[in-house]
Amino acid sequence: MQSHTLDLCEKRKRFSRSDEHPRAHRTSNLVDRLMRFLNRAYFNVHYFHGTLASAELRVRALALLWNFCPSSPMTVRKQHGQACPAERLNGKRYADNWLENLLASGSMNGLRGYQQNPL
């Protein structure tokens, strides 16, 4: 274990070179928090099994949970009462229950819009 740590210390200059670049992209605490959530979720289910389609559905399900689960009370206070990321993005709260908000936002109220051609 100590040898691994010493190996990393020897490579410090190579790793920190990108940090010294003035336009280097850095990860934020928010991105790190999201990646830890995803890593725990995938580790607990032994990562991906099955088809690519089932893996994509799992990613989408976790994104929905992340966006609609309530934030901490301190974050809600800082965001002037907006309880979750989806509410902050949409500016709407359909109900006090986060699951009802998820269902209302995902239902499109029976409307089906046509996807525009991205080209």
Contacts in CASP RR format, 6 or more apart in sequence:
PFRMAT RR
TARGET T0000
AUTHOR 0000-0000-0000
METHOD contacts of the structure
MODEL  1
MQSHTLDLCEKRKRFSRSDEHPRAHRTSNLVDRLMRFLNRAYFNVHYFHG
TLASAELRVRALALLWNFCPSSPMTVRKQHGQACPAERLNGKRYADNWLE
NLLASGSMNGLRGYQQNPL
18 24 0 8 1.000
19 26 0 8 1.000
34 66 0 8 1.000
37 62 0 8 1.000
37 66 0 8 1.000
38 62 0 8 1.000
41 62 0 8 1.000
42 48 0 8 1.000
45 58 0 8 1.000
48 54 0 8 1.000
48 55 0 8 1.000
48 58 0 8 1.000
64 102 0 8 1.000
66 85 0 8 1.000
67 84 0 8 1.000
67 85 0 8 1.000
67 86 0 8 1.000
67 89 0 8 1.000
68 84 0 8 1.000
68 85 0 8 1.000
68 86 0 8 1.000
68 98 0 8 1.000
68 99 0 8 1.000
68 101 0 8 1.000
68 102 0 8 1.000
68 105 0 8 1.000
69 84 0 8 1.000
69 98 0 8 1.000
70 76 0 8 1.000
70 83 0 8 1.000
70 84 0 8 1.000
70 98 0 8 1.000
71 79 0 8 1.000
71 83 0 8 1.000
71 84 0 8 1.000
71 85 0 8 1.000
76 82 0 8 1.000
76 83 0 8 1.000
79 88 0 8 1.000
82 88 0 8 1.000
82 91 0 8 1.000
82 93 0 8 1.000
83 93 0 8 1.000
83 98 0 8 1.000
84 98 0 8 1.000
84 101 0 8 1.000
86 101 0 8 1.000
86 102 0 8 1.000
86 105 0 8 1.000
87 93 0 8 1.000
87 101 0 8 1.000
90 105 0 8 1.000
93 101 0 8 1.000
94 100 0 8 1.000
94 101 0 8 1.000
94 104 0 8 1.000
94 105 0 8 1.000
95 101 0 8 1.000
95 104 0 8 1.000
END
